[in-house]
Amino acid sequence: MSAVPNGDRYLVRAIARDAGAPPLKGEDVSDSPFTLNRVGGDTVGPAIWAGSVHLSPNPPAVGSTVWINATADDTRSGSSRIVAAELFLLDVQPPPSADGTGLPMAAADGAFDGPVENLTWSGTLGVPLGASCLWVHARDLGGIWGPYGGFCPDAIPPAAAGLVGIRLANGQADVEVRWAPAPDDGAYGGTSRYRVVRSTTPRGTGFDVSGDVPATQASSYAFVDVGAGLGDPSDYFYRIESVDGANNTARTVSLAAKVRLDVAAGLNLLALSVETANRSLGDLAAGVAWLAAWTYDACGPAPGWSSATGATSSLPIGPGQGFWINASASGSLVAVGLVAPTVRVTLCEGWNLVGLPGFGAGITVAALRAATGADTVMGFDPADAYHLRILGDAEVLAPGAGFWAHVPAAAVWTVPGW
């Protein structure tokens, strides 16, 4: 039995067979397990119970106390008393030469005195942010280190950051995007850096325009997209991507946008699709020569109309709000602002001057009618004497285009932001 390791769960089965024809046999098994515990009979180290390695909290904050627990068991690998355990924080499993050099773990009950031990360690993790894993193993009385049990805290994506704002900067030549840190900014296994991802469509995959922005536990972050402002005719949509040490990523749930609204000479019926920091039409139309503008709020006090001229341009414009603007020359309005994943517009009884809030695709007049009970929807027609026409159910509502919707009762129109 020299090849059989020590253990406490052995049974003996005895089998006897005679030489008759046909041969007959009988057998019996011992009534209860017994223990083998002899010198030299323990050749295998303790095992770590599968799934027993735990880290709390996960992910832990840098510099704060964390607890690491595991269970070691030698009952099936020699049944010796466990006398030590250690842990490592490494990207890969430690080599055999590292045995005995890790962080010592203690027995949870205060003493290493049996073949099964609950192990514990508490302290601060003195390793840089990254993809490090926890590696735990134990040593038995025979001096044999067992196999590792592993746990990688960085196997899940980091938390998403939160977009704070977007604006034109440096003489309106550039676009500045600002965001709040992710909740796990500076946490072990959490966000280690950010990227600003830009696309030319609201649903585009986009590409990194910022390079890595280190997560420094700052109260806020900002990136300037040089040359992307008024002088760049493209529409841009920005998201912030949180990245951890294992290159897992998470993107902001909201969207920051810089979009242009084309304006023709004469009357235009437009709408704002983003939530701007400053709702003044004067800022929105700074690059356009215009004579007058009007909004209509069916939910406000009568008569509901508000107006402004180029000289007095404080007319407020909010997301999902339609407006008329009379331009003396063609040009474009540049709007910069945020878009939530879901946006809402309140419609009050009667006619409402509104527009698509956000950049939802394929939203038809029929969908608007079904959601709000609208009985008539009218859009812009430059050839009509009143610059209006009734829209058919199959027509798609375009971002940036204003329209009139008549509802018999108040309703809330809810649409995806993009």
Secondary structure, DSSP 8 states (H G I E B T S, - for coil): -TTS--EEEE--EEEEE-SSSS--EEEEE-SS-EEE--TT---S--EE-TT--EEESSS-BTTS-EEEEEEEE-TTTT---EEEEEEEEESS---GGGTT-SEE-EETTSS--SSEEEEEEEE---S-SSS-EEEEEEEETTS-B---EEE-GGGS-----EEEEEEEETTTTEEEEEEE--TTTTBTTSEEEEEEEEESSTT---EESS--EE----S-EEEEETT-STT--S-EEEEEEEEETT--EEE-SSEEEEEEEEE-SEEEEEE--SB-SS-BHHHHTTTS-EEEEEEE-TTSSTT-EEEEESSS---B--TTBEEEEEESS-EEEEEEEEE-SEEEEEE-SEEEEEE-SS--SS-BHHHHHHHH--SEEEEE-TTSTTSEEE--TT-B--TTBEEEEEESS-EEEEEE--
